[in-house]
């Protein structure tokens, strides 16, 4: 997950001053923050230090990322006229700092780098709500009352996301992850109508680049089958759905990612190892599996606990490879 390093003391030291957007705007700092968890844990891939709203900030949308609140807009999107605020993105110009970060990482990492973007539904929900929401009432109201406006909004966001991801791969990312963090708020029928087409546009638009594509959401147990249709090679599963059940929903041709509960990582190490071992056991018969948390690392997590999890996963995988 993109918050991989935020429980580390070295992360906090480097992030002591300035906002997250300030850190992302400096390729040297963003590259260092990307590499910190790789050095500390010995994980099998790095995930770019960035944020899903970075492409929107880059084209002039007035978004702040506030501690404890996340992205906040002073002027939310509510009408057709607001669509003019989403101009087409020129990645080599607008996202030059992100691409420079990837170039640094591609030359220094000895593991693959995962780039990412926010899925159109999740980005649109931030734009319409003006920030995080418990109910997504304004978002759903716009979807149902002004469907033409909604589809125009997510289509513009899809084009921005696709351009960003293609540029990330061109700069050196070895895989991509599409984060639809708030898709779980939707019913299957609403997801199929209002979110899936835009995500499909992005994932299918990356097919010719031949890099692995991961599709992730939170609380999306009832949506996994639909998400698998969008074109990703891997679907992320949070901790609410057992991996065998998730596998039955996505089908045999799609691998799974997940799904240790991040909150369990606050327990004593022996408890966390047992929980991680259960995930590995559930994944043993799957056609493909990437071990991961079911969502982001909680900031108060003990880094030594996460290192113990990584070591267990590596040891278990190595033992299976020799069987």
C-alpha positions in Angstrom: 0.0 0.0 0.0 1.1 3.5 -0.7 1.4 4.3 3.1 4.1 1.6 3.4 6.6 3.8 5.2 4.6 6.0 7.4 5.1 4.1 10.6 8.9 4.4 10.3 10.9 6.9 12.4 13.1 7.8 9.4 9.9 8.6 7.5 8.7 10.9 10.2 12.1 12.6 10.4 12.1 13.4 6.7 8.5 14.5 6.7 8.9 16.7 9.8 8.5 19.9 7.9 6.1 20.8 5.1 3.0 19.1 3.7 2.8 15.7 1.9 2.4 17.7 -1.4 5.7 19.5 -0.6 7.4 16.1 -0.2 6.0 14.7 -3.4 7.1 17.8 -5.3 10.7 17.0 -4.4 11.9 14.0 -6.5 14.9 13.4 -4.1 12.6 13.3 -1.0 9.9 11.3 -2.7 12.4 8.8 -3.9 13.9 8.4 -0.5 10.5 8.0 1.1 9.7 5.3 -1.5 12.9 3.4 -0.7 12.7 3.5 3.1 10.3 0.6 3.6 12.2 -1.5 1.0 15.4 -1.1 3.0 13.8 -1.6 6.3 11.5 -4.6 5.5 13.1 -6.3 2.4 9.7 -6.3 0.6 9.4 -7.6 -2.9 8.4 -4.3 -4.5 8.3 -0.6 -3.9 5.3 1.6 -4.2 5.7 5.2 -5.4 5.5 7.8 -2.7 2.7 10.1 -4.0 -1.0 10.7 -3.6 -4.1 10.0 -5.7 -4.9 13.7 -6.0 -1.5 14.8 -7.3 -2.6 14.8 -11.0 -5.6 17.0 -10.0 -3.3 19.4 -8.1 -1.0 19.5 -11.1 -3.7 20.8 -13.4 -4.7 23.5 -11.0 -7.5 22.1 -8.9 -7.4 23.8 -5.5 -6.8 20.8 -3.2 -5.1 20.7 0.1 -4.1 17.5 2.0 -4.7 18.2 5.7 -3.4 16.0 8.5 -6.1 13.8 9.8 -8.6 14.9 7.1 -7.0 14.0 3.8 -7.8 15.9 0.6 -10.0 19.0 1.0 -11.4 21.3 -1.6 -12.4 24.9 -1.0 -14.8 24.9 -3.9 -16.4 21.4 -4.5 -17.6 20.3 -7.9 -21.4 20.5 -8.1 -22.4 21.7 -11.6 -21.7 21.3 -15.3 -19.6 24.5 -15.2 -17.2 22.9 -12.8 -16.1 20.4 -15.4 -14.0 23.2 -17.1 -11.7 23.0 -14.1 -10.5 19.6 -15.3 -8.3 20.4 -18.3 -6.4 17.5 -20.1 -3.2 16.7 -18.3 0.3 16.9 -20.0 2.2 14.4 -17.8 5.7 15.4 -19.0 5.0 19.0 -18.0 2.4 18.8 -15.2 3.8 15.7 -13.5 7.5 16.2 -14.3 8.4 16.0 -10.6 6.6 12.6 -10.3 8.3 11.3 -13.4 11.7 12.5 -12.2 11.1 10.6 -8.9 10.3 7.4 -10.9 13.5 7.9 -13.0 15.6 8.1 -9.8 13.9 5.0 -8.4 14.2 3.0 -11.6 18.0 3.5 -11.4 18.4 2.8 -7.7 15.9 0.1 -6.8 16.7 -3.6 -7.1 13.0 -4.5 -6.8 10.1 -3.5 -9.1 8.4 -0.2 -8.7 4.6 0.1 -8.5 3.1 3.3 -9.8 -0.5 4.2 -9.0 -3.5 6.4 -9.6 -6.9 7.0 -8.0 -9.9 5.5 -9.8 -12.4 8.0 -11.2 -15.2 7.2 -8.7 -13.0 7.8 -5.7 -11.5 11.0 -7.2 -14.9 12.3 -8.1 -16.2 11.6 -4.6 -13.5 13.9 -3.2 -14.3 16.6 -5.8 -18.0 16.5 -5.2 -18.0 16.1 -1.4 -15.2 18.5 -0.9 -13.3 16.0 1.2 -13.9 12.7 2.9 -17.4 11.5 3.6 -19.2 8.9 5.7 -22.3 8.8 3.5 -21.2 10.0 0.1 -24.7 11.6 -0.1 -23.7 14.5 -2.4 -21.8 12.1 -4.7 -24.7 9.7 -5.0 -27.2 12.5 -5.4 -25.2 13.9 -8.4 -24.9 10.4 -9.9 -28.6 9.7 -9.8 -30.0 13.2 -10.5 -27.5 14.4 -13.1 -26.1 11.3 -14.7 -24.9 13.1 -17.8 -22.8 15.5 -15.6 -21.6 12.5 -13.5 -20.4 10.6 -16.6 -18.7 13.6 -18.0 -16.9 14.1 -14.7 -15.6 10.5 -14.4 -14.7 10.4 -18.1 -12.5 13.4 -17.7 -10.9 11.9 -14.6 -10.4 8.6 -16.4 -8.5 10.4 -19.2 -6.3 12.1 -16.6 -5.6 8.9 -14.7 -4.8 7.0 -17.9 -2.3 9.6 -19.1 -0.7 9.7 -15.7 -0.3 5.9 -15.5 1.0 5.6 -19.0 3.6 8.2 -18.2 4.6 6.5 -15.0 5.2 3.2 -16.9 7.2 5.0 -19.6 9.4 6.6 -16.9 10.2 3.2 -15.3 7.3 1.9 -13.2 7.1 -1.9 -13.5 3.4 -2.3 -12.5 0.5 -0.1 -11.6 -2.2 -0.1 -9.0 -5.6 1.6 -9.4 -7.0 2.7 -6.0 -10.8 2.9 -5.8 -10.8 3.4 -2.1 -14.4 4.4 -1.7 -16.1 2.1 -4.3 -17.3 -0.1 -1.4 -19.9 2.5 -0.7 -21.8 1.6 -3.9 -24.3 -1.2 -4.5 -23.3 -3.6 -7.3 -25.8 -2.1 -9.7 -24.6 1.5 -9.0 -21.0 0.4 -9.3 -21.7 -1.3 -12.7 -23.4 1.9 -14.0 -21.5 4.7 -12.4 -17.9 3.5 -11.7 -17.0 0.4 -13.6 -16.9 1.9 -17.2 -14.4 4.6 -16.3 -12.1 2.1 -14.4 -12.3 -0.3 -17.4 -11.3 2.5 -19.7 -8.1 3.0 -17.6 -7.1 -0.6 -17.2 -7.8 -1.6 -20.7 -6.0 1.5 -21.9 -2.8 0.1 -20.2 -3.0 -3.3 -21.8 -0.6 -2.6 -24.6 2.1 -1.7 -22.1 2.2 -5.2 -20.8 2.7 -4.4 -17.1 0.8 -6.0 -14.3 -2.3 -4.1 -13.3 -3.8 -4.2 -9.8 -7.3 -3.0 -8.9 -8.0 -2.2 -5.3 -10.9 -1.1 -3.2 -12.0 -1.1 0.4 -15.3 -2.8 1.5 -15.7 -4.2 -2.0 -16.6 -7.8 -1.2 -19.8 -7.6 -3.1 -18.1 -5.9 -6.0 -15.2 -8.3 -6.5 -16.7 -10.0 -9.5 -17.5 -6.8 -11.2 -14.0 -5.4 -10.4 -12.5 -8.4 -12.0 -14.2 -7.5 -15.3 -12.4 -4.2 -15.5 -9.3 -5.6 -17.0 -6.8 -5.9 -14.1 -4.5 -8.9 -13.6 -4.9 -8.7 -9.8 -7.8 -7.6 -7.6 -7.1 -6.4 -4.1 -9.1 -7.9 -1.2 -9.6 -6.3 2.2 -9.7 -8.2 5.4 -13.5 -8.6 5.4 -13.6 -11.3 2.7 -11.8 -14.7 3.1 -9.4 -15.3 0.2 -11.1 -18.5 -1.0 -14.4 -16.7 -1.3 -12.8 -13.8 -3.1 -11.2 -16.2 -5.5 -14.5 -17.8 -6.3 -16.0 -14.3 -7.0 -13.2 -13.1 -9.3 -12.6 -16.3 -11.2 -9.5 -18.4 -12.0 -7.9 -15.9 -14.4 -7.4 -13.1 -11.9 -4.9 -13.2 -9.0 -5.6 -11.7 -5.6 -3.8 -9.3 -3.3 -4.3 -9.1 0.4 -5.6 -9.4 3.0 -4.2 -9.1 6.6 -6.2 -6.6 8.7 -3.9 -3.6 9.4 -5.3 -3.3 12.9 -4.1 -6.8 13.8 -0.6 -5.4 13.3 -1.0 -3.5 16.5 -1.2 -6.7 18.5 1.8 -8.6 19.9 4.1 -10.1 17.2 3.1 -13.7 17.9 -0.5 -12.8 17.3 0.3 -11.0 14.0 2.4 -13.9 12.8 -0.5 -16.2 13.4 -2.8 -14.0 11.5 -0.4 -13.6 8.6 0.1 -17.4 8.6 -3.6 -17.8 8.3 -3.6 -15.6 5.2 -0.8 -17.6 3.7 -2.7 -20.8 4.3 -5.8 -19.5 2.7 -3.8 -18.4 -0.3 -2.0 -21.7 -0.7 -4.4 -23.1 -3.3 -4.9 -19.9 -5.3 -3.8 -19.5 -8.9 -2.0 -16.3 -7.9 -1.5 -14.2 -4.7 0.4 -11.1 -3.6 0.6 -11.0 0.2 -0.3 -7.5 1.5 -2.4 -5.8 4.1 -6.1 -5.4 3.4 -5.6 -1.6 3.5 -2.8 0.9 4.5 -0.3 0.7 7.3 -1.6 2.4 10.5 0.9 5.1 11.6 1.2 3.6 15.1 2.3 0.2 13.8 5.7 -1.1 15.2 8.1 -1.5 12.3 9.6 -4.6 13.9 6.2 -6.2 13.7 5.9 -5.6 10.0 9.4 -6.9 9.5 8.4 -10.1 11.2 5.4 -10.4 8.9 7.6 -10.0 5.8 10.1 -12.6 7.1 7.3 -15.0 7.7 5.8 -14.6 4.3 9.2 -15.0 2.6 10.0 -18.1 4.7 6.6 -19.7 4.0 6.9 -19.0 0.3 10.5 -20.4 0.1 9.4 -23.6 1.9 6.5 -24.0 -0.6 8.9 -23.5 -3.5 11.0 -26.4 -2.4 8.1 -28.8 -1.9 
